[in-house]
């Protein structure tokens, strides 16, 4: 996404979308992948963040990933995915053909399999609105992530079947709380103010159903 060439950016977005689709596969560690991308975005400019979010397809899996990514980013920098991972201790080599060698090989193979399934879950509406309203960080990249979070969640709610829709989101639209949070979460002047008006306009295009 940091490439200036349009073709390279399009290819990068396509490859990234394919990786996001892998987050639903058992063998893929979605949590570690999300943490790695979040860490990278913390050192990226707002243009890179906006370019990344707008270039991805608006499928359910991609929108779910975007929401999780925005949540982790707005919750603050976290420890990198490699921390806390214990290195495997070296084991003594067994004699060729011995039962110990076979047992070690089987144990090594088993340890390479995923211990548990890590799937991405969409956070509730109230937590999303709290992240948007927070004034903990007022940098332009943070406002870009807030913008991406709201748009992704609105699109996901639009795609959801009635049984999966968040009632809190519908209520926030009807009672004006969503508009109020956008107004208080984004400045009227300075960095991030250019995102406020489009969000308020888009807010009117999200009729509660």
Secondary structure, DSSP 8 states (H G I E B T S, - for coil): ---SSHHHHHHHHHHHHHHHHGGGSTTS-HHHHHHHHHHHHTTS-HHHHHHHHHHS---HHHHHHHHHHHHHHHT-----TTTT-----------TT-HHHHHHHHHHHHHTS-SS--------HHHHHHHHH--S--SHHHHHHHHHHHHHHHHHHHHS-GGGS-HHHHHHHHSSHHHHHHHHHS-SSSTTHHHHHHHHHHHTT----
